Amino acid sequence: MPTFIILANFTEQGIKTVTQTTERAKAFEAMAAELGVRLNEIYWTMGRYDVVAVVEAPDDETMSAVTLGLGVRGNVRTETLRAYSASDMARIFRKMGGGKQ
């Protein structure tokens, strides 16, 4: 399944109830699982983003449904990145004809 990185920042609502963030993460995991998305890792971070999650989803549309579902809850704003493993990149390079220049 494709891998995605979710970068999230607390909204004003989310930071006011920050002590509930781990419970919200469990609820997010359950909601995502219902759509066939697996939460591999979640980290609370310092710096530009408050939360970073690594998930696997069957496709882009499903991932969009998950992040939109997360967004409507109002606790975070997200940015989602499609992530590629080394083996994914090898397949991409093969499609390029080996990527030789």
N, C-alpha and C positions, 0 to 999 in steps of 0.2 A: 504494500500500500504506500502511496505517496506520503512523505513526511512534511510537516509544516511547523514553523516556529511562530508562536503567538507572542507578540510584545505588547504588554498592557500597562496602562497608567490609570491610577485611581482617579475617578471623578470626585467632585466635591461630596456627593452622596457616599461614594465608596470609602473615602478617607474618614468621614464622620463615623463610619461603622467598621473601621479597619480591624477591630478585634474579632470580627466575624469572618474575616477573609479565608481562614482555613476551612470553615464550614461551607462557605460559598464555593471553595475549590472542590469540595466533595460533591456538592450539588451540580457543579459544572461537569465533573467527571461522569456523573450519572446521566445527565442530559445528553452529553456527547455520546455515551455508550448506546443510548437508545437509537442514535442515528448511525451507529456503526463506526464511530470514531474512538480511537484508543488514546488515552492520555498516558504518555510514556514518562514524562517528568514535568514537575512544576517547581519553580524557584521564585522566591521573593528576593528581589535584588535591590542594590543601592546603585544610584546613578540615574541615567536617563529614563530607565523603565523601572516600574515597581514590581512587575511580575513577568516572568518568561516561562512559557510552556512549550513542550515538544509533544506533538500529537501526530497520529497517523490517521488519515481519512481515505475513504475509497476514491474520492474525486473532488475536484474544485467546487462543484455545486454543493456537495455535502459539507465541505469545509466552510463555505459561505453561510450555509444555514446555521452551523454551529456558532460562528463568530457573530452573526446577526442576532442569534438567540441570546448570546452572552451580552451583546450591546444593549438590547432592550431592557435588560435587568437594571441598567443604569449605574452600575458600580465601577465599571472600567471602560476605557476607550482602547481599541486594539489596532494593531498593525500586524498583518499576517504575511509571512515569508514562505515561499515554497523552498524546501531544502532538498539537496541532492547528495547522496552518498558517493563514495569513490566508485562503486560499481555502477551507479546511475550515470556518473560522468563518463565512464568508459563506454557505456552504450550510446551516449550522446555523441562522443567522439567518433565511434564507429559509423554513426549515421552521417557524420561530416566527411566520411571517407578517410578516417584516421586522424583528421585534424592536422595533417602535415602541411607545412608551408614552405 
